[in-house]
């Protein structure tokens, strides 16, 4: 193995050695010569270490592939389980050719007696996406999640964390092409912005979302490394990296609590399939292959969704008060007994009077057990009462007798009459079909107008034939949990949470009652009529009222000009919310242009409020803007109101311009994506062309929701945004 490059750049210049710190010659953990020896070609030495590390990773993979398990398993079941684990390990050790194996390096100070990360005293560590060791077991690359890697993200001039040198590496594809050093203990070196860090943040986006392990910022790292026991809510504006923070937090928790989460499971919840497809490669790139990804609709798929609700019905069905209506509806099936239970065993008859059975029923109701669990407990309670009578009569029954009595036909008949089984879908079908039943369960909870809004105008004959809506499916899920407990996971990440209804929050909360949750969202981007008003309210519905709320306000994705322009909408859509302060200065990244039919020389203009006068010119201008953006490197998103997408699609087809739908992976040949505004949330493109903002606003049921939808569309650009309009811009943007 070639020697690790000595961190000569990490030692302070002569005469500037910090007090009480020694820089005696030392040997790097990765092997080689003393670190004070100046290398003739540092970049060549770093490349050699990269080559050796890749060879070591390949050897690790080959060692796993060569494992012989024939004599170490007791049976074929164990063998299949072990073989599956080995296959997963082999996948996790894959070397992605175009992904840097390591992206940074830390040279720790040699400080006798100082408290440092374990094993870090005077050592050099390469920081990467996964751990790589040589044949002797010594680390060549350290996992970014390891404690010794933390100073790569947290160390600063003010708090060097015993790090003399932090080195960042630049790559082209998988080839190491540059490095950049920060001498954290050198007072003569001023604070400076890392050019390589900036280049990595601004690197063109082609393909799905990528990880940000090389660019995690200190405030993001604090959230990523927060403990498993506590829940976290991250409020973050566009470009603050909240989605990446949530995904990297999952990866960190799996590293720190592998066995526990392997048993309990983890889940990432996104707003739609396009979004999940966009983020699906992030965790596998970090070596995490077992994290399930789903939408809320996937979680509650007890019934097939084939219908839709109008806004009024959807708002009521999504209201948290529906939980009480459903609870009453489920419990309404319990009928107090009118007769006692008589159990015949041999020649003896044992009678439990009605009042005693009623006491059992009332006790179970008072305990507020789940309906199904209480129904299973009732026959055991009745059987116990019979056993008491047997013992009083001088018999000595045991548990087998109690179980036999509980299965007695008379007991089973009594339980069926008192506590009949409940089918969740049939219950919700009845609730939405039968006005009298709904009125009885919703009395004092929903108004008559609200009850009328959710009743089906033409009730389907059966639950199977019903055209369920997405909101109905959530109600069925709530009813199912009232009957039987929903399985709880160890950790859940909920992204774009601001658009969930209270009932959807409850559905997610049921999946992590015994675990923790990371909630990600931006109140300003809520685009549903039931959008979240405050995180405190949302966390209450989740059952995580004690979660810590963190706010990310530093923007790393959206250029300063663009986010400042979009932030003009904040007073109208989210009063009091802190605007994002972008760290990226990109002059000329924003172009706003009005288009008129007579606008042949390209001068700015405007048209009537409906935009009809400039319709043809606007489409032509959009095509020109897309063509100009495609001449640059990176992905291009054409975002438009949903109603205008067919018009623009036809124009692109006529012009012979290839384009993708949201969620489809961009390629070097096809880099343009046509995005309906309703699906833009969470996606990002290097260049965005936004068609007719007034149409985006007008496509929503109210102005505030429309302006929020526009805010989302305006903040999808990483490098440049072109806004084209024929109708007047919304008032805040004029």
C-alpha positions as CSV (number, residue, x, y, z in Angstrom):
1,X,0.0,0.0,0.0
2,X,1.4,3.4,-0.9
3,X,2.2,5.8,1.9
4,X,-0.4,8.3,2.9
5,X,0.5,11.9,1.8
6,X,2.1,13.7,4.7
7,X,0.2,16.7,5.8
8,X,3.1,19.1,5.5
9,X,0.4,21.7,4.7
10,X,-1.2,21.1,8.1
11,X,1.8,22.2,10.1
12,X,2.0,25.9,11.0
13,X,4.9,27.9,9.4
14,X,8.1,28.2,11.5
15,X,7.6,30.6,14.4
16,X,3.9,30.2,14.4
17,X,3.6,26.9,16.4
18,X,0.6,27.2,18.7
19,X,1.5,27.0,22.4
20,X,1.3,23.6,24.2
21,X,1.1,21.8,20.8
22,X,3.8,19.6,19.4
23,X,4.4,18.7,15.8
24,X,7.0,16.1,16.3
25,X,7.5,13.7,13.3
26,X,4.7,11.2,13.3
27,X,3.4,8.4,11.1
28,X,0.0,8.5,9.5
29,X,-2.5,5.8,10.5
30,X,-2.8,5.0,6.8
31,X,0.9,4.2,6.7
32,X,4.0,5.8,5.2
33,X,6.6,8.3,6.0
34,X,6.6,10.9,8.8
35,X,4.0,13.6,8.1
36,X,6.5,16.4,8.2
37,X,8.2,15.2,5.1
38,X,7.3,17.5,2.2
39,X,6.0,15.5,-0.8
40,X,7.4,16.2,-4.2
41,X,3.9,16.1,-5.8
42,X,1.0,16.1,-3.2
43,X,-1.6,15.6,-5.9
44,X,0.1,12.5,-7.2
45,X,0.4,11.1,-3.7
46,X,-3.4,11.7,-3.1
47,X,-4.2,10.0,-6.4
48,X,-2.0,7.0,-5.4
49,X,-4.0,6.8,-2.1
50,X,-7.2,6.9,-4.1
51,X,-6.0,4.0,-6.3
52,X,-4.9,2.0,-3.3
53,X,-8.2,2.6,-1.5
54,X,-10.2,1.5,-4.5
55,X,-8.1,-1.7,-4.7
56,X,-8.7,-2.2,-0.9
57,X,-12.4,-1.8,-1.4
58,X,-12.3,-4.3,-4.3
59,X,-10.5,-6.7,-2.0
60,X,-13.1,-6.3,0.7
61,X,-15.8,-7.1,-1.8
62,X,-13.9,-10.2,-3.1
63,X,-13.5,-11.4,0.4
64,X,-17.2,-11.3,1.0
65,X,-17.9,-12.9,-2.4
66,X,-15.6,-15.8,-1.5
67,X,-17.3,-16.6,1.7
68,X,-18.3,-20.3,1.9
69,X,-21.4,-20.8,4.1
70,X,-22.1,-24.5,3.5
71,X,-20.7,-25.6,6.8
72,X,-21.8,-22.7,9.0
73,X,-25.6,-22.9,8.8
74,X,-27.9,-25.4,10.5
75,X,-30.5,-25.7,7.7
76,X,-31.5,-24.3,4.3
77,X,-33.6,-21.5,5.9
78,X,-30.6,-20.1,7.8
79,X,-28.5,-20.5,4.7
80,X,-30.9,-18.4,2.6
81,X,-31.1,-15.7,5.3
82,X,-27.3,-15.6,5.5
83,X,-27.0,-15.6,1.7
84,X,-29.3,-12.7,1.5
85,X,-27.3,-10.8,4.0
86,X,-24.1,-11.5,2.1
87,X,-25.7,-10.3,-1.1
88,X,-26.7,-7.1,0.5
89,X,-23.2,-6.6,1.9
90,X,-21.7,-7.2,-1.6
91,X,-24.0,-4.5,-3.0
92,X,-23.0,-2.1,-0.2
93,X,-19.4,-2.6,-1.1
94,X,-19.9,-1.6,-4.8
95,X,-17.4,1.0,-6.0
96,X,-19.3,3.6,-8.0
97,X,-16.8,4.7,-10.7
98,X,-18.1,8.2,-11.0
99,X,-18.4,8.8,-7.2
100,X,-15.4,9.9,-5.2
101,X,-14.4,7.3,-2.7
102,X,-13.2,10.0,-0.4
103,X,-13.8,13.8,-0.5
104,X,-11.8,15.1,2.4
105,X,-8.9,14.6,4.8
106,X,-8.3,15.6,8.4
107,X,-4.8,15.9,10.0
108,X,-5.2,15.9,13.7
109,X,-2.7,17.7,15.9
110,X,-0.3,15.8,18.2
111,X,-1.3,17.2,21.6
112,X,-0.2,15.1,24.6
113,X,-2.8,15.1,27.3
114,X,-5.5,16.8,25.1
115,X,-9.0,15.3,24.8
116,X,-9.5,14.3,21.2
117,X,-11.6,11.9,19.2
118,X,-10.7,8.3,20.1
119,X,-7.6,7.2,18.2
120,X,-7.2,10.6,16.5
121,X,-4.1,11.9,18.3
122,X,-1.6,12.9,15.6
123,X,-3.3,10.9,12.9
124,X,-4.5,11.5,9.4
125,X,-7.9,10.3,8.2
126,X,-9.5,10.3,4.8
127,X,-13.2,11.0,4.9
128,X,-15.5,9.2,2.5
129,X,-18.9,7.7,1.9
130,X,-18.0,4.4,3.5
131,X,-15.3,2.7,5.5
132,X,-12.4,1.1,3.6
133,X,-9.6,-0.9,5.3
134,X,-6.5,-2.5,4.0
135,X,-5.5,-6.2,4.4
136,X,-4.2,-5.5,8.0
137,X,-7.5,-3.9,9.0
138,X,-6.1,-0.4,9.2
139,X,-8.5,2.3,7.8
140,X,-7.7,3.8,4.5
141,X,-11.0,5.7,4.3
142,X,-13.2,6.6,7.3
143,X,-17.0,6.7,7.1
144,X,-18.3,10.3,7.1
145,X,-20.6,9.3,10.0
146,X,-17.8,8.2,12.3
147,X,-17.1,10.4,15.3
148,X,-13.6,11.1,14.1
149,X,-15.1,12.6,10.9
150,X,-17.3,15.1,12.6
151,X,-14.6,17.9,12.7
152,X,-14.6,17.8,8.9
153,X,-18.0,19.5,9.1
154,X,-17.8,21.4,12.4
155,X,-14.2,22.6,12.8
156,X,-13.5,26.3,12.3
157,X,-10.8,28.8,13.0
158,X,-12.6,29.7,16.3
159,X,-12.9,26.0,17.3
160,X,-10.4,23.9,15.3
161,X,-11.4,20.8,17.3
162,X,-7.7,19.7,17.4
163,X,-7.5,19.6,13.6
164,X,-4.4,21.2,12.0
165,X,-5.4,20.7,8.4
166,X,-8.7,20.1,6.6
167,X,-8.2,19.2,3.0
168,X,-11.0,19.1,0.4
169,X,-10.7,17.2,-2.9
170,X,-12.0,18.2,-6.3
171,X,-13.1,15.5,-8.8
172,X,-14.0,15.2,-12.4
173,X,-16.1,12.1,-12.6
174,X,-14.2,9.7,-10.5
175,X,-10.8,11.2,-11.1
176,X,-9.1,13.3,-8.4
177,X,-8.1,16.6,-10.0
178,X,-7.5,19.2,-7.3
179,X,-7.2,19.8,-3.5
180,X,-7.7,22.7,-1.2
181,X,-6.3,23.2,2.3
182,X,-7.5,25.0,5.4
183,X,-4.9,25.4,8.1
184,X,-7.3,25.7,11.1
185,X,-4.6,26.4,13.7
186,X,-2.6,29.0,11.6
187,X,-3.6,32.5,12.9
188,X,-1.9,34.0,9.8
189,X,-4.4,32.3,7.4
190,X,-7.7,34.3,7.2
191,X,-11.1,32.7,7.0
192,X,-12.0,32.0,3.4
193,X,-14.8,30.5,1.4
194,X,-13.8,27.1,-0.1
195,X,-13.8,27.3,-3.8
196,X,-14.1,23.5,-4.1
197,X,-17.0,23.5,-1.7
198,X,-18.7,26.2,-3.8
199,X,-18.1,24.3,-7.0
200,X,-19.5,21.1,-5.6
201,X,-22.7,22.9,-4.5
202,X,-23.0,24.5,-7.9
203,X,-22.2,21.4,-9.9
204,X,-24.8,20.9,-12.7
205,X,-27.6,18.6,-11.8
206,X,-28.1,15.9,-14.4
207,X,-29.9,12.8,-13.2
208,X,-31.5,12.1,-9.8
209,X,-30.7,13.9,-6.6
210,X,-27.2,13.2,-5.2
211,X,-25.9,13.1,-1.7
212,X,-24.3,16.1,0.0
213,X,-21.7,14.4,2.2
214,X,-18.9,16.6,0.9
215,X,-20.8,19.8,1.5
216,X,-22.8,19.4,4.7
217,X,-22.7,22.6,6.7
218,X,-22.2,22.9,10.5
219,X,-25.9,23.8,11.2
220,X,-27.0,20.9,8.9
221,X,-24.6,18.5,10.6
222,X,-26.0,19.2,14.0
223,X,-29.4,18.0,12.8
224,X,-28.0,15.0,10.9
225,X,-26.2,13.7,14.0
226,X,-28.9,14.4,16.5
227,X,-29.9,11.3,18.5
228,X,-32.4,8.6,17.7
229,X,-34.5,9.1,20.8
230,X,-35.6,12.6,19.9
231,X,-37.8,13.8,17.1
232,X,-36.8,16.8,15.0
233,X,-38.8,19.2,12.8
234,X,-36.8,21.1,10.2
235,X,-38.3,24.3,8.8
236,X,-36.3,25.2,5.8
237,X,-36.9,27.5,2.9
238,X,-36.0,26.6,-0.7
239,X,-32.4,25.6,-1.2
240,X,-31.5,25.2,2.5
241,X,-30.9,21.4,2.0
242,X,-33.7,20.1,4.3
243,X,-34.4,17.1,2.1
244,X,-30.7,16.2,2.0
245,X,-30.5,16.7,5.8
246,X,-33.4,14.3,6.4
247,X,-31.9,11.6,4.1
248,X,-28.4,11.9,5.6
249,X,-29.9,11.8,9.1
250,X,-31.4,8.4,8.2
251,X,-28.0,7.2,7.0
252,X,-26.4,8.5,10.2
253,X,-28.9,6.8,12.4
254,X,-28.5,3.5,10.6
255,X,-24.7,3.8,11.2
256,X,-25.1,4.7,14.9
257,X,-28.0,2.3,15.7
258,X,-27.7,-0.4,13.1
259,X,-29.1,-3.4,15.0
260,X,-32.0,-1.5,16.6
261,X,-33.2,0.0,13.3
262,X,-32.6,-3.3,11.5
263,X,-35.3,-4.8,13.8
264,X,-37.7,-1.9,13.9
265,X,-37.3,-0.5,10.3
266,X,-37.0,2.9,8.7
267,X,-39.2,4.8,6.3
268,X,-38.9,7.9,4.1
269,X,-42.2,9.5,3.1
270,X,-42.4,11.8,0.2
271,X,-45.2,13.8,-1.5
272,X,-45.5,11.9,-4.7
273,X,-43.8,9.2,-6.9
274,X,-41.9,11.7,-9.0
275,X,-40.2,13.1,-5.8
276,X,-39.4,9.6,-4.5
277,X,-37.9,8.7,-7.9
278,X,-35.8,11.9,-7.7
279,X,-34.3,11.1,-4.3
280,X,-34.2,7.3,-4.5
281,X,-30.4,7.0,-5.3
282,X,-29.2,9.1,-2.3
283,X,-29.3,6.4,0.3
284,X,-27.9,3.6,-1.9
285,X,-25.0,5.9,-2.8
286,X,-24.3,6.0,0.9
287,X,-24.4,2.3,1.2
288,X,-27.9,2.1,2.8
289,X,-30.1,-0.3,0.8
290,X,-32.8,-1.2,3.3
291,X,-34.7,2.0,3.8
292,X,-38.3,1.9,2.4
293,X,-39.6,4.9,0.5
294,X,-43.3,5.6,0.1
295,X,-46.0,8.2,-0.2
296,X,-48.8,8.7,2.4
297,X,-51.2,7.2,-0.2
298,X,-49.0,4.1,-0.2
299,X,-49.3,3.8,3.6
300,X,-53.1,3.9,3.6
301,X,-53.7,1.8,0.6
302,X,-56.4,-0.4,2.2
303,X,-58.8,0.5,-0.6
304,X,-58.3,1.4,-4.2
305,X,-58.5,5.1,-4.9
306,X,-60.5,5.8,-8.0
307,X,-62.4,9.0,-7.0
308,X,-61.7,12.6,-6.0
309,X,-63.3,15.0,-3.5
310,X,-64.2,18.6,-4.0
311,X,-62.3,21.1,-1.8
312,X,-65.1,21.4,0.9
313,X,-65.3,17.6,1.3
314,X,-61.5,17.1,1.4
315,X,-61.1,19.8,4.0
316,X,-63.6,18.2,6.4
317,X,-62.4,14.6,5.8
318,X,-58.9,15.8,6.5
319,X,-59.9,17.5,9.8
320,X,-58.6,16.0,13.0
321,X,-62.2,15.9,14.3
322,X,-62.9,13.0,12.0
323,X,-60.9,10.9,14.3
324,X,-63.5,11.3,17.1
325,X,-66.3,10.7,14.6
326,X,-64.7,7.4,13.6
327,X,-64.0,6.4,17.2
328,X,-67.7,6.9,18.0
329,X,-68.6,4.9,14.9
330,X,-66.5,2.0,15.8
331,X,-67.7,1.9,19.4
332,X,-71.3,2.2,18.4
333,X,-71.2,-1.5,17.3
334,X,-70.9,-2.6,21.0
335,X,-74.3,-3.6,22.3
336,X,-74.9,-4.1,26.1
337,X,-76.1,-7.7,26.8
338,X,-79.7,-8.3,27.6
339,X,-79.3,-11.9,28.7
340,X,-76.8,-13.9,30.7
341,X,-74.3,-16.4,29.2
342,X,-75.0,-20.1,30.0
343,X,-72.1,-22.5,29.4
344,X,-72.7,-26.3,29.4
345,X,-69.8,-28.5,30.3
346,X,-70.7,-32.2,30.8
347,X,-73.7,-32.4,33.1
348,X,-73.1,-29.0,34.6
349,X,-74.5,-25.6,33.5
350,X,-72.7,-22.4,34.5
351,X,-74.4,-19.1,34.2
352,X,-72.9,-15.6,34.1
353,X,-75.7,-13.1,34.5
354,X,-76.2,-10.2,32.1
355,X,-75.3,-7.5,34.6
356,X,-71.9,-9.1,35.2
357,X,-71.2,-9.4,31.5
358,X,-72.2,-5.7,31.1
359,X,-69.7,-4.8,33.8
360,X,-67.0,-6.6,31.7
361,X,-68.0,-4.7,28.6
362,X,-68.1,-1.4,30.4
363,X,-64.6,-2.0,31.9
364,X,-63.2,-2.8,28.4
365,X,-64.8,0.4,27.0
366,X,-63.4,2.5,29.8
367,X,-59.9,1.2,29.2
368,X,-60.2,2.6,25.6
369,X,-58.5,-0.5,24.2
370,X,-58.5,-1.1,20.5
371,X,-61.7,-2.6,19.3
372,X,-60.2,-5.8,18.1
373,X,-58.1,-6.4,21.2
374,X,-61.1,-5.8,23.5
375,X,-63.2,-8.2,21.4
376,X,-60.5,-10.8,21.9
377,X,-60.4,-10.1,25.7
378,X,-64.1,-10.4,26.3
379,X,-64.5,-14.2,25.9
380,X,-61.5,-14.7,28.2
381,X,-63.2,-12.4,30.8
382,X,-66.4,-14.5,30.5
383,X,-64.5,-17.7,30.8
384,X,-62.7,-16.5,33.9
385,X,-66.0,-15.8,35.5
386,X,-67.1,-19.4,34.7
387,X,-63.9,-20.7,36.2
388,X,-64.5,-18.8,39.4
389,X,-67.9,-20.5,39.7
390,X,-66.3,-23.9,39.1
391,X,-63.7,-23.3,41.8
392,X,-66.5,-22.2,44.2
393,X,-68.2,-25.5,43.4
394,X,-65.1,-27.4,44.4
395,X,-63.6,-28.1,41.0
396,X,-60.0,-27.4,40.1
397,X,-59.9,-26.0,36.5
398,X,-56.7,-24.9,34.9
399,X,-55.8,-22.6,32.0
400,X,-56.7,-25.2,29.4
401,X,-60.3,-25.3,30.8
402,X,-60.5,-21.5,30.6
403,X,-59.4,-21.5,27.0
404,X,-61.9,-24.2,26.2
405,X,-64.7,-22.2,27.9
406,X,-63.7,-19.1,25.9
407,X,-64.1,-21.1,22.7
408,X,-67.5,-22.5,23.8
409,X,-70.3,-21.9,21.3
410,X,-72.4,-20.0,23.8
411,X,-69.6,-17.7,24.7
412,X,-68.7,-17.1,21.0
413,X,-72.3,-16.4,20.2
414,X,-72.6,-13.9,23.1
415,X,-69.4,-12.1,22.0
416,X,-70.6,-11.9,18.4
417,X,-73.9,-10.3,19.6
418,X,-72.2,-7.9,22.0
419,X,-69.0,-7.1,20.3
420,X,-69.4,-7.9,16.5
421,X,-66.4,-7.7,14.2
422,X,-65.9,-4.4,12.3
423,X,-64.5,-4.1,8.8
424,X,-62.9,-0.6,8.5
425,X,-63.8,-0.1,4.9
426,X,-67.4,-1.1,5.4
427,X,-67.6,1.2,8.4
428,X,-66.4,4.3,6.5
429,X,-68.7,3.3,3.6
430,X,-71.7,3.3,6.0
431,X,-70.5,6.6,7.6
432,X,-70.4,8.4,4.2
433,X,-73.5,6.8,2.8
434,X,-76.0,6.8,5.8
435,X,-76.9,10.3,6.8
436,X,-78.6,9.2,10.0
437,X,-75.6,7.1,11.1
438,X,-73.2,10.0,10.3
439,X,-75.4,12.4,12.2
440,X,-75.5,10.2,15.3
441,X,-71.7,9.8,15.4
442,X,-70.9,13.4,14.4
443,X,-73.3,15.1,16.8
444,X,-71.5,18.0,18.5
445,X,-68.4,17.4,16.4
446,X,-69.3,18.4,12.8
447,X,-71.9,20.9,11.8
448,X,-74.8,19.9,9.5
449,X,-73.1,21.7,6.6
450,X,-69.9,19.7,7.2
451,X,-71.8,16.5,7.4
452,X,-73.6,17.3,4.2
453,X,-70.2,18.1,2.5
454,X,-68.8,14.6,3.1
455,X,-71.9,12.5,2.5
456,X,-71.9,10.8,-0.9
457,X,-74.6,12.2,-3.2
458,X,-75.1,8.8,-4.8
459,X,-73.9,6.2,-2.2
460,X,-72.4,3.1,-3.8
461,X,-74.1,-0.2,-2.9
462,X,-71.1,-1.8,-1.4
463,X,-67.7,-0.8,-0.1
464,X,-66.1,-2.8,-2.9
465,X,-67.8,-0.8,-5.6
466,X,-67.1,2.6,-4.0
467,X,-64.9,5.2,-5.8
468,X,-62.8,6.0,-2.8
469,X,-60.9,9.3,-2.7
470,X,-57.4,9.7,-1.2
471,X,-59.0,11.4,1.9
472,X,-61.4,8.4,2.2
473,X,-58.4,6.0,2.3
474,X,-57.0,7.9,5.2
475,X,-60.3,7.6,7.1
476,X,-60.2,3.8,6.4
477,X,-56.6,3.7,7.8
478,X,-57.8,5.6,11.0
479,X,-60.6,3.1,11.4
480,X,-58.2,0.2,10.8
481,X,-56.0,1.5,13.6
482,X,-59.0,1.8,15.9
483,X,-59.7,-1.9,15.3
484,X,-56.0,-3.2,15.4
485,X,-52.8,-1.4,16.3
486,X,-50.6,-0.2,13.4
487,X,-47.0,-1.5,13.3
488,X,-44.6,1.1,14.5
489,X,-41.2,1.7,12.9
490,X,-37.9,2.9,14.5
491,X,-37.6,6.1,12.5
492,X,-39.7,7.9,9.9
493,X,-38.6,10.8,7.7
494,X,-41.6,12.9,6.5
495,X,-40.7,15.3,3.7
496,X,-42.8,18.2,2.3
497,X,-44.9,17.8,5.4
498,X,-46.5,21.2,5.1
499,X,-49.1,19.9,2.7
500,X,-50.5,17.1,4.9
501,X,-53.9,17.3,6.5
502,X,-54.3,16.6,10.2
503,X,-55.7,13.1,9.4
504,X,-52.7,12.4,7.2
505,X,-50.3,13.5,10.1
506,X,-52.2,11.0,12.3
507,X,-51.6,8.3,9.7
508,X,-47.9,9.0,9.7
509,X,-47.8,9.3,13.5
510,X,-49.3,5.8,13.8
511,X,-46.2,4.4,12.0
512,X,-43.8,5.8,14.6
513,X,-45.6,5.7,18.0
514,X,-42.6,3.9,19.5
515,X,-40.0,5.4,17.3
516,X,-38.9,8.9,16.3
517,X,-39.5,11.1,13.3
518,X,-37.7,13.8,11.3
519,X,-40.2,16.2,9.8
520,X,-39.1,18.4,6.9
521,X,-41.0,21.2,5.3
522,X,-41.5,24.9,4.6
523,X,-44.7,26.6,5.7
524,X,-44.4,29.0,2.8
525,X,-44.7,26.2,0.3
526,X,-48.0,24.8,1.6
527,X,-50.2,24.5,-1.5
528,X,-53.2,22.6,-0.2
529,X,-56.4,24.1,1.3
530,X,-55.5,22.3,4.5
531,X,-51.8,23.3,4.5
532,X,-50.1,23.3,7.9
533,X,-50.5,26.6,9.8
534,X,-47.8,25.9,12.4
535,X,-45.4,23.2,13.2
536,X,-46.6,23.0,16.8
537,X,-50.0,22.0,15.5
538,X,-48.6,19.5,13.0
539,X,-46.4,17.9,15.6
540,X,-49.4,17.5,18.0
541,X,-51.3,15.6,15.3
542,X,-48.2,13.4,14.8
543,X,-48.1,12.6,18.5
544,X,-44.7,14.2,18.7
545,X,-45.5,17.5,20.5
546,X,-42.1,17.4,22.2
547,X,-40.1,17.4,19.0
548,X,-37.4,20.1,18.6
549,X,-38.1,22.6,15.8
550,X,-34.9,23.7,13.9
551,X,-34.9,26.4,11.2
552,X,-32.5,26.4,8.3
553,X,-32.2,29.9,6.8
554,X,-28.9,29.7,4.8
555,X,-29.6,28.9,1.2
556,X,-27.0,26.9,-0.8
557,X,-28.9,26.0,-3.9
558,X,-30.9,29.0,-5.2
559,X,-28.9,32.1,-6.4
560,X,-29.3,35.2,-4.3
561,X,-31.1,37.2,-7.0
562,X,-33.7,34.4,-7.5
563,X,-34.5,33.8,-3.8
564,X,-34.7,37.5,-3.2
565,X,-37.2,37.9,-6.0
566,X,-39.3,34.9,-4.8
567,X,-39.2,36.2,-1.2
568,X,-41.3,39.2,-2.3
569,X,-44.2,36.7,-1.9
570,X,-43.5,35.8,1.7
571,X,-45.5,38.7,3.4
572,X,-48.6,37.5,1.5
573,X,-48.1,33.7,1.9
574,X,-46.3,33.2,5.2
575,X,-46.2,36.4,7.3
576,X,-43.4,36.4,9.9
577,X,-41.4,33.6,8.2
578,X,-37.7,34.3,7.9
579,X,-36.6,34.8,4.3
580,X,-33.7,32.6,3.1
581,X,-30.3,34.3,2.8
582,X,-28.5,32.7,-0.1
583,X,-24.8,32.3,0.1
584,X,-24.5,32.2,-3.7
585,X,-24.0,35.3,-5.6
586,X,-24.7,34.7,-9.3
587,X,-25.3,38.0,-11.2
588,X,-27.6,37.7,-14.2
589,X,-29.2,34.5,-12.8
590,X,-32.7,36.1,-13.0
591,X,-34.5,37.3,-16.2
592,X,-38.1,38.5,-16.0
593,X,-39.6,39.4,-19.4
594,X,-43.1,40.4,-20.5
595,X,-44.2,39.3,-23.9
596,X,-46.6,40.9,-26.4
597,X,-47.7,39.8,-29.8
598,X,-46.0,42.8,-31.3
599,X,-42.8,42.3,-29.3
600,X,-40.7,41.3,-32.3
601,X,-37.6,43.1,-31.2
602,X,-37.4,41.4,-27.8
603,X,-38.3,44.5,-25.7
604,X,-40.3,43.9,-22.5
605,X,-44.0,44.3,-22.8
606,X,-47.3,43.1,-21.4
607,X,-50.7,42.0,-22.5
608,X,-54.2,41.8,-21.2
609,X,-55.0,40.1,-17.9
610,X,-55.8,36.8,-19.5
611,X,-52.7,36.8,-21.5
612,X,-54.6,36.0,-24.7
613,X,-53.0,38.8,-26.7
614,X,-49.6,37.4,-26.2
615,X,-50.4,33.7,-26.3
616,X,-48.6,32.8,-29.5
617,X,-45.6,35.1,-28.8
618,X,-45.4,33.7,-25.2
619,X,-45.1,30.1,-26.4
620,X,-42.4,31.1,-29.0
621,X,-40.6,33.0,-26.2
622,X,-40.7,29.9,-24.0
623,X,-39.3,27.7,-26.7
624,X,-36.5,30.2,-27.3
625,X,-35.7,30.4,-23.6
626,X,-35.6,26.6,-23.4
627,X,-33.2,26.4,-26.4
628,X,-30.9,29.0,-24.8
629,X,-30.9,27.1,-21.5
630,X,-30.1,23.9,-23.2
631,X,-27.0,25.4,-24.8
632,X,-25.6,25.5,-21.2
633,X,-24.4,22.6,-19.1
634,X,-26.9,21.0,-16.8
635,X,-30.6,20.2,-16.5
636,X,-33.5,22.4,-17.6
637,X,-37.0,22.5,-16.2
638,X,-39.9,24.1,-18.0
639,X,-42.5,24.8,-15.3
640,X,-46.0,25.8,-16.2
641,X,-49.6,25.9,-14.8
642,X,-51.1,22.4,-15.2
643,X,-53.7,23.7,-17.6
644,X,-50.9,25.1,-19.9
645,X,-48.8,21.9,-20.0
646,X,-50.7,20.3,-23.0
647,X,-50.1,23.5,-25.0
648,X,-46.4,23.6,-24.3
649,X,-46.1,19.9,-24.9
650,X,-47.6,20.3,-28.3
651,X,-45.3,23.2,-29.1
652,X,-42.2,21.2,-28.0
653,X,-43.3,18.2,-30.1
654,X,-43.9,20.5,-33.1
655,X,-40.4,22.0,-32.7
656,X,-38.8,18.5,-32.4
657,X,-37.5,19.2,-28.8
658,X,-37.3,16.0,-26.7
659,X,-38.4,16.4,-23.1
660,X,-39.1,14.3,-20.0
661,X,-41.9,14.0,-17.4
662,X,-41.1,14.8,-13.8
663,X,-39.3,11.9,-12.1
664,X,-37.8,10.6,-15.3
665,X,-34.0,10.7,-15.2
666,X,-32.3,13.2,-17.4
667,X,-29.5,12.1,-19.7
668,X,-26.8,14.0,-21.6
669,X,-29.0,13.8,-24.7
670,X,-32.4,14.7,-23.0
671,X,-32.0,17.4,-20.3
672,X,-35.3,19.2,-20.6
673,X,-38.2,18.3,-18.3
674,X,-41.8,19.7,-18.7
675,X,-43.1,20.1,-15.2
676,X,-46.7,20.8,-14.2
677,X,-46.6,23.4,-11.3
678,X,-48.4,20.9,-9.1
679,X,-45.5,18.5,-9.3
680,X,-42.6,20.9,-9.0
681,X,-42.3,20.8,-5.2
682,X,-39.0,19.2,-4.1
683,X,-37.5,19.0,-7.6
684,X,-34.6,21.2,-8.8
685,X,-33.0,22.0,-12.1
686,X,-29.9,24.0,-13.1
687,X,-32.0,26.3,-15.3
688,X,-35.7,26.9,-15.0
689,X,-38.0,28.6,-17.5
690,X,-41.3,29.6,-15.8
691,X,-44.3,30.1,-18.1
692,X,-47.0,32.6,-17.2
693,X,-46.9,33.2,-13.4
694,X,-50.5,34.5,-13.4
695,X,-51.7,31.2,-14.8
696,X,-49.9,29.3,-12.0
697,X,-51.7,31.5,-9.4
698,X,-55.0,31.3,-11.2
699,X,-54.9,27.5,-11.3
700,X,-55.4,27.2,-7.6
701,X,-58.7,27.6,-5.6
702,X,-57.6,30.8,-3.8
703,X,-55.0,33.5,-4.2
704,X,-52.8,32.6,-1.2
705,X,-52.6,28.9,-2.3
706,X,-51.8,30.2,-5.9
707,X,-49.0,32.5,-4.7
708,X,-47.6,29.6,-2.6
709,X,-47.6,27.4,-5.7
710,X,-45.8,30.2,-7.6
711,X,-43.2,30.5,-4.8
712,X,-42.4,26.9,-5.2
713,X,-42.0,27.3,-9.0
714,X,-39.8,30.3,-8.6
715,X,-37.4,28.5,-6.3
716,X,-36.6,25.4,-8.4
717,X,-33.6,26.9,-10.2
718,X,-30.0,26.2,-9.2
719,X,-28.2,28.4,-11.6
720,X,-30.7,30.6,-13.5
721,X,-34.4,31.5,-13.8
722,X,-36.2,33.0,-16.7
723,X,-39.7,34.2,-16.1
724,X,-41.9,34.8,-19.1
725,X,-45.3,36.4,-19.0
726,X,-48.0,37.8,-21.2
727,X,-50.5,38.6,-18.4
728,X,-49.5,41.1,-15.7
729,X,-47.4,39.6,-12.9
730,X,-49.1,39.1,-9.5
731,X,-49.0,42.3,-7.4
732,X,-46.1,41.3,-5.1
733,X,-43.8,40.7,-8.1
734,X,-44.5,43.9,-10.0
